[in-house]
C-alpha cells in the first residue's frame, strides 16, 4: 500500500514539473506571437468569440478601434446632446465645403441628398445633427479616389466639431492592405458612425448605424426596381445555388471563397471563382487558378442572378460585399457567409424574413440546409427581398434617409416605429406614425389591418397594440364619413349661379359628408360672400377658410386642422359632380383607401422626339393620373405632401401655379407603387367639358406646356417616373342593367 502511494506521489511530481516547463516555454513564445498565429488560433474559438479575420485584436491584445478609447465607450445617453433636438422636426446641418479638398462622386450624392431634404438647415444653431463636408467614405490609404489626408488636423480646425458630439460620420471602406482593419485613420470621438462592413465587436449598439456597401454608380435617387417580375410557382429556378466572383489566393478573406469549389457541380449548384484580379495575380496564383478561371468565363453573372433560387454572398476583403444588395435586387435569396457582420440596418430590419444567414465553418452543410427550406418560405422571402431593396436600398437617397430615420427614432424613442412599419410596405421612410396619428389604424395601407404582433421589431420584446382591424373605430373597417375640400380662385364672389354653389348643394345631399370646407384663394380684393349668401343647406356643414393673399396651390394639400376625417373629397370650384357620383366614388375609395379614386383622368408618355415626358389629356384607353379636381384620397397624403416632399418640388408648384395635382399623383404612386382608380362618369360629361361657358379650368390648352415642364421636373427630383398606367374603369353597381328603376343604387349616373 505504501509503495502505491509512493508511485502516485512520483507521478504527480513528474506531471507538475512537465507543466512548469511547458508554461515557461509558453511565456517565452507569447511575446513573439503575431497576427498570423492568431489567425490560425481563431478557428478554435467558441461561437461567441469567432469574429471577422479583420477584427481589431491581434495576439489577444486590444488595439485602438475606429472610435478610439473615447469613442468606443459611447452611448446615446453619454455622447449625445439631446438639448439641441428640442425643436421638431429635428434639423441637420452640413459643414461648409472646402473646394480645395477632393470629394468622391458618392459623397457628393450624399451631401446633395441632405441639402435637398426638408430637414436641412443652414443655421447651425437650429441643428440637432451635424454632417461633415469632408469625404469620409473611403478611408483606404491606397485609394486615390476619395481618401482625404490629414483628417485629424482638418477636424481640429472645424469650429463646430466639438469632439464629434452630435455628428454623424459616413464610411464605406476602412483599413488597407494587408489587414483591412476598421480603423478610419482618425479618432471619431463622440460622433456616430454610419459604416458599411462593420463587425459586431466594433458596432456600438444604439449609437452606430450599419449601412450597406454600394457602388459608385449606385443611383442618387429613385433607383432601378426589383427584378422579380413574376410570383408564379414553382419557386425553384434553373439553378438552385449560385455565385460568381473573385477569390483571394493571399491575404484576408481567402478561406471562404477558396472552399466554394467543393460544392460546385456545374448543374444545379454553380459556384465559380477567379483569381485573375490585381496586378500580381499571375505571380501569386495557385495550382487551381487556371482551371477556375476557365470555368469562371463560362458563366454570365446577370444570368446566374436572375435564374437562381439562392445566391451565395461570402465575405470579400471586408465583411460586406456588393453582392448583398445585388442579390436582393435580383430577388435571389441571399445566403450569407460572413460571420461577425452587423447586417445593414439590422436594428430595425428583420433580415431573417429575406436572407439565410449561414455559418462559414459549416460551408459543406449549406446545400442541405437550403433544401430544407419549404417553397412557401422561399416565395415569402423572395417577396421580402423586393420590399427591402425598393424601400431602403435602391438609391443613395434611400440609404441616407433610412440612416437618418433610425437616428430619429433613437432620439425620440417614445415615438419610435415598430417592426410592423419597418418591415411592411410602404416602409418607415413613408410612414411616420407619431407625427401623423397615435394609432397606425389611421393610415391608408392595407397591411395595418393585420395583427401587429406578427411584425415585431427585431429588437422588440413585447407586442404592439392589439388588433388593428378597424379604421376610425368601425368594426367593418370602413370609413363612414368624408370631408369635401373645395379649392376656389373665383375672381368675383357675387354671382349666385356660379358652379361652386351647385356643387355644394350636390355634396350636401350625400349622407356621408361630414363637412364642406371651402378654401378661398381668390385674387380679388374682396373677401368671400357671407355665409347667408351661400346655399342654404339642410345641415350646418359648410365652413369657409380664407387663404392669405398670394398663397400657392400647395395650400390645398397642407395639413388642415378643419379636416377630421380620413377620407377627403378634393374638388375645384368648377367641378361637375352629382350626388350619386360622389357617393359611388366614396364607396369605391373605401375598397382602395391607399389610392386616388376619382373621375377626371390624364396620362403621360415618353416623347421620343423631345426626349422627355409629356402630359396628355386625350380620351384614350389608358390613364396614369386622376386629377384632384374630383377625387377621393386619404388625409395622410396631406401630411406627406406638406412635410416630406423636397422644397424644390413645392417651389416648382408655386412658380407654375397649376401643377399641384400632378405632384400629388406622383406622390401617391411613389408610395403605393400602384395606379390610381378611375370611375366612369355620366354620359354628358364630355358635352359639359366642351361647353365654353362651363369649361373647367384644367381643360385650358395653354397650361399644357407648363404642366409638361412640371412633370419632367418632378420625374428628375424623384429620380424616376413613379406614375403607373392602367386601363381599369369602375362602373356603378347595376349600371344600366335591365332591372327596375327602384333597384338602381346610382340612378342619376345613368341620365343622358
C-alpha positions, 0 to 999 in steps of 0.5 A: 500500500505504501509503495502505491502511494509512493508511485502516485506521489512520483507521478504527480511530481513528474506531471507538475514539473512537465507543466512548469516547463511547458508554461515557461516555454509558453511565456517565452513564445507569447511575446513573439506571437503575431497576427498570423498565429492568431489567425490560425488560433481563431478557428478554435474559438467558441461561437461567441468569440469567432469574429471577422479575420479583420477584427481589431485584436491581434495576439489577444491584445486590444488595439485602438478601434475606429472610435478610439478609447473615447469613442468606443465607450459611447452611448446615446445617453453619454455622447449625445446632446439631446438639448439641441433636438428640442425643436421638431422636426429635428434639423441637420446641418452640413459643414461648409465645403472646402473646394480645395479638398477632393470629394468622391462622386458618392459623397457628393450624392450624399451631401446633395441628398441632405441639402435637398431634404426638408430637414436641412438647415443652414443655421447651425444653431437650429441643428440637432445633427451635424454632417461633415463636408469632408469625404469620409467614405473611403478611408483606404490609404491606397485609394486615390479616389476619395481618401482625404489626408490629414483628417485629424488636423482638418477636424481640429480646425472645424469650429463646430466639431466639438469632439464629434458630439452630435455628428454623424460620420459616413464610411464605406471602406476602412483599413488597407492592405494587408489587414483591412482593419476598421480603423478610419485613420482618425479618432471619431470621438463622440460622433456616430458612425454610419459604416458599411462592413462593420463587425459586431465587436466594433458596432456600438449598439444604439449609437452606430448605424450599419449601412450597406456597401454600394457602388459608385454608380449606385443611383442618387435617387429613385433607383432601378426596381426589383427584378422579380417580375413574376410570383408564379410557382414553382419557386425553384429556378434553373439553378438552385445555388449560385455565385460568381466572383473573385477569390483571394489566393493571399491575404484576408478573406481567402478561406471562404471563397477558396472552399466554394469549389467543393460544392460546385457541380456545374448543374444545379449548384454553380459556384465559380471563382477567379483569381485573375484580379490585381496586378500580381495575380499571375505571380501569386496564383495557385495550382487551381487558378487556371482551371477556375478561371476557365470555368469562371468565363463560362458563366454570365453573372446577370444570368446566374442572378436572375435564374437562381433560387439562392445566391451565395454572398461570402465575405470579400476583403471586408465583411460586406460585399456588393453582392448583398444588395445585388442579390436582393435586387435580383430577388435571389435569396441571399445566403450569407457567409460572413460571420461577425457582420452587423447586417445593414440596418439590422436594428430595425430590419428583420433580415431573417424574413429575406436572407439565410444567414449561414455559418462559414465553418459549416460551408459543406452543410449549406446545400442541405440546409437550403433544401430544407427550406419549404417553397412557401418560405422561399416565395415569402422571402423572395417577396421580402427581398423586393420590399427591402431593396425598393424601400431602403436600398435602391438609391443613395437617397434611400440609404441616407434617409433610412440612416437618418430615420433610425437616428430619429427614432433613437432620439425620440424613442417614445415615438419610435416605429415598430417592426410592423412599419419597418418591415411592411410596405410602404416602409418607415421612410413613408410612414411616420406614425407619431407625427401623423396619428397615435394609432397606425389604424389611421393610415391608408395601407392595407397591411395595418389591418393585420395583427401587429404582433406578427411584425415585431421589431427585431429588437422588440420584446413585447407586442404592439397594440392589439388588433388593428382591424378597424379604421376610425373605430368601425368594426367593418373597417370602413370609413363612414364619413368624408370631408369635401375640400373645395379649392376656389380662385373665383375672381368675383364672389357675387354671382349666385349661379356660379358652379361652386354653389351647385356643387355644394348643394350636390355634396350636401345631399350625400349622407356621408359628408361630414363637412364642406370646407371651402378654401378661398384663394381668390385674387380679388380684393374682396373677401368671400360672400357671407355665409347667408349668401351661400346655399342654404343647406339642410345641415350646418356643414359648410365652413369657409377658410380664407387663404392669405393673399398670394398663397400657392396651390400647395395650400390645398394639400397642407395639413388642415386642422378643419379636416377630421376625417380620413377620407377627403373629397378634393374638388375645384370650384368648377367641378361637375359632380352629382350626388350619386357620383360622389357617393359611388366614388366614396364607396369605391375609395373605401375598397382602395383607401391607399389610392386616388379614386376619382373621375377626371383622368390624364396620362403621360408618355415618353416623347421620343422626339423631345426626349422627355415626358409629356402630359396628355389629356386625350380620351384614350384607353389608358390613364396614369393620373386622376386629377384632384379636381374630383377625387377621393384620397386619404388625409395622410397624403396631406401630411406627406405632401406638406412635410416630406416632399423636397422644397424644390418640388413645392417651389416648382408648384408655386412658380407654375401655379397649376401643377399641384395635382400632378405632384400629388399623383406622383406622390401617391404612386411613389408610395403605393407603387400602384395606379390610381382608380378611375370611375366612369362618369355620366354620359354628358360629361364630355358635352359639359367639358366642351361647353365654353361657358362651363369649361373647367379650368384644367381643360385650358390648352395653354397650361399644357406646356407648363404642366409638361415642364412640371412633370419632367421636373418632378420625374428628375427630383424623384429620380424616376417616373413613379406614375403607373398606367392602367386601363381599369374603369369602375362602373356603378353597381347595376349600371344600366342593367335591365332591372327596375328603376327602384333597384338602381343604387346610382340612378342619376349616373345613368341620365343622358 
